[in-house]
Amino acid sequence: MTQSDQVIQYVLRSYIEPAKRRGDSAVSIKAGDVHKALQWNNRVPSVCQALSSKRFLEQNHLTLIEKQGPPSGLSTTTVFTYRLQTPEESTKPVKKASLLLSLQGAGRDLFKKLGGGEAFLQEERRSWNTELPRRKA
């Protein structure tokens, strides 16, 4: 079992499952408390990385809503606050629309006014291919 697996197993058993049984909507976990409970030495970065890992969040239907601590985020004082998703939320497919896809069709009307996309491109090419006036030496 990896260190990450040990952290996740402990956190599930000690924090997440009890919070779900109580009907809590959120739970906060201090990295130092987990590190101490596991009786580890100098493994705080492993604890912090496991608590913020995508695998941990997805497998346990959690949303990391806040991470408080030093800028490195790898300290015993770092506190992770999670929102516990409801069963309905956890079964909904997650839609991640690309910013680029959200712009699809945005220039359609503009190109239509210019005679269509191809006509616009041909005109642009013509303007680039015209000979520039030569400067006199």
N, C-alpha and C positions, 0 to 999 in steps of 0.2 A: 504494500500500500504506500503510495507516495505521500509526501508531506501535505500536499494540497488536498488529497483525499482524506487525510486525518483531520485537517482543519474543517473541511466541509462536513464530515460525519459528526464531529463534535458540535459544530454550530447548529446543524439540523436538530440533533438530539437535545441540546441545551437551550436553544433560543427560538428557532423557527417553528418547530412542531408545538412547543408549549404556547407560543404566541397565537398560532392558528387555532389551537384548542380553546383559548380564551376569547377568540373572536377579535383579536387586535387587528388594526388596519396597518400598523407599522411596527417595526422593531429596530432598536439601535444596539450595535455591538461594538465594544471597544477592543481594539486589536490586542492591547496589553492583557486584558482579561483572558482572552483565548490563549495567548502565548503562555501565560502563567498556569492556566488550567491544564494545558498539555505538558507542563513541566519541561519546556524547551529552553535552551540557551542560545542567544544570538540568531534566532530564526524569525524575527519580527517581519522582515521583508516577505518571507514566504507566507506568513499569515495574512498580511495586507494584500498580497497579490491574489491569494486564493479567495479572499472576501470580495474582491472586485472583479473576479474573472467572469467572462461571458458564460462559461459553462455552468458555474455555480448559480448565476442569476437565472438562466434559461431553464435549467433542470428543476429549479425549485420555485419557479413562477414568482420571481422577485423583481422589483425595480429599485435600483439604487437611486434614492432621491437626494441624498446628501452625504458628503464625505468631509468631515471636519478634522483638521490637524495641520501639521506643518506642510510647507509646499511640496516636499518630497513624497508625502502621503505614506511614508514607510516608518511609522513611529508607534510606540506603545500607546501614545495618546490619541492616535487616529480613531475616530468614531465613524462607523458606517451606519447609515440609517436607510432601511429598506421599506418599501411599500409592499405589503402582502397582497398579491392579486387575488381577486375573487375567482371561483371556478369558471364563471362565464368569461372573464377577461383572459384567463389562461388558455381557453380553448379557441378564442378568436384568432384567426390568422392575422399576422402582423403585416400591414401594408407599408412598404417603404418605397415611396415614389421618388424617383430620381429627379433632381432639380432640372436637369436637361430635358427629361420627358415632360415635365410640367410646362415647358415652353413650347411644346409641339403645337404647330399651327399658329403661333403668335404673329408671324410675319405674313400670313396668308393674304390678308386684305391689302397690305402695303404692296406686295408683289403683284396682286391683281390690278391695282391702280397703275402700276408701271408696265403693264402688258404681259405679266407673267414672269416667273423666275428666270426662264431661259432668255427672254427678251432683255431683261435687266442685265444678266451676265454678258450677253453679246454687246450691249451698249457700253458696259464697263470695259470690256476688252478693247473695243474700238477707241475709247478715250485714252487708254494706256498706249495704244499702238500709234497714235498720231505723233508726228515728228515735232519735237520741241524746237522753238526758235533758237538759233545759234547765237551765242554771245560774240560780239566783236572784240577782237584782241586789242 
